[in-house]
Amino acid sequence: MKQALIVSLCFLPLAVIWVVMKLALWFSAIDKEQKHVREESRKQHGPYLANPYGDVDEEDEEYGSKTDYR
């Protein structure tokens, strides 16, 4: 029992270093993401379309209601 405790205590510094490194990496990624979002929100974006998913060739349909064979 005592040997298992000693081995656990030997690996404890490695575990602490690993957790600290993961937290530092996570906070760094959060900071980078916030800077990116802040910069993108300040950029001038192109014109927005009123209905981007609308049918662009609604008037020029090849088949109308008279030729719909469904």
Buried (B, 14 or more C-beta within 10 A) or exposed (E): EEEEEEEEEEEEEEEEEEEEEEEEEEEEEEEEEEEEEEEEEEEEEEEEEEEEEEEEEEEEEEEEEEEEEE
